[in-house]
Amino acid sequence: MSGDAPLTVAVVYDCLYPVNTGGGERVYRALAERFAERGAAVDYLTRAQWPPGQAPSVDFAIREIWRGEIADEHGDRMPRAAVGFARATYRALRRSRGSYDIVVVSALPPLNVLAARLALRGTRSWLVADWLEVWSLRKWFEYSGPVVGSVAWLLQVIGLRLSDEVTVNSSFTLRKARRRGRGGLVLGLMDLAGAAAPSVEPETDRDLILFAGRHIADKQLDALPAAMRVVQRSHPGARLVVAGSGPETPALLSAAREAGVEPEVLGRVPDDDLEDLMARASVLVNPSRREGFGLVVAEAASHGTPSVVVAGEDNAAADLVEDGVNGFLSPSVSPAELGGAVVRALDGGDELRASTRRWFAEASATRNLRASVDELLRRYERARTD
């Protein structure tokens, strides 16, 4: 950064951690905090989800630019909400034209990028589009139907070309962006999982298999009970503990009754309790078909807990698991394959836990968000001097 005036940065996303607790929310709050740590004046442009005057206490300024619900009863984002927040983004950035040096806008949904580009045209603001995920046309069809899905996919293709810089959450997503003709910077996110937990932790519960996350269709929770039947053939004491909540909880319970297993469904649990569960679990299982990064894998690894995830063209978490090093990759959610991967993780015992700890230590040293923000600032400076 040059000059006496502090760098001015806007981060644009329609959710804010800890009011919203997903991985994306944590990424954007952390980005705002890392820019602020480097002396930048940071505004976080978001929707108001709290009574007037009761915004969360954070280390940056919150600009409330819109108010409304963004998801339906199934947890899917609503097109009208995407349009509403994009319009608010355009108006907010248009009113403050020229006041931001860097604008980081979430490309979830892609319409945000178009709104920001249009508002900032003719200014020197450097637009960074962050892509939590890049979807195939098939995935857009599944999520939004052929009409809305086609439009969203086209907006995604256009949006990838409109920003001055692209950031992504994983090399998995970068490969998808490159297929659309756009490279970018992979953000290091391992530090969002926190520091490595102390080596002396609660004793591992050899029978505890943990799922932690939202109960939505993409998580494929209903595959877990049948997989547990396979696990219990060789580990009869194994039990499934499920943290989190959402619209797919009834489907999980129905599948459990059909499989004849009894998972312990806890609902949403306090952060300290979740940390304790991750520390004690023998394995974390996440059968999700879609993850933009898979932060829960890193969080488990910080405690030495290996993970089992499922391969898939929309699942970036698969990039975080090295077979036999910090867990195992299941080819599918079939009971034999998913259950078999969990059995291998259980059988790995203390040796696999030690290997998982080493993996986390090495990954944290090389893939952290502070280094990524420093690289973004270097790229900004180069862009301004070219």
Helices and strands as residue ranges (DSSP letters): E 8-12, H 23-37, E 41-47, E 61-66, H 79-95, E 102-106, H 111-120, E 126-131, H 137-159, E 165-168, H 171-179, E 185-186, G 190-193, E 205-212, G 217-219, G 221-223, H 224-234, E 239-243, H 249-259, E 264-267, H 271-280, E 281-286, H 295-301, E 307-310, G 316-320, E 327-330, H 335-366, H 369-385
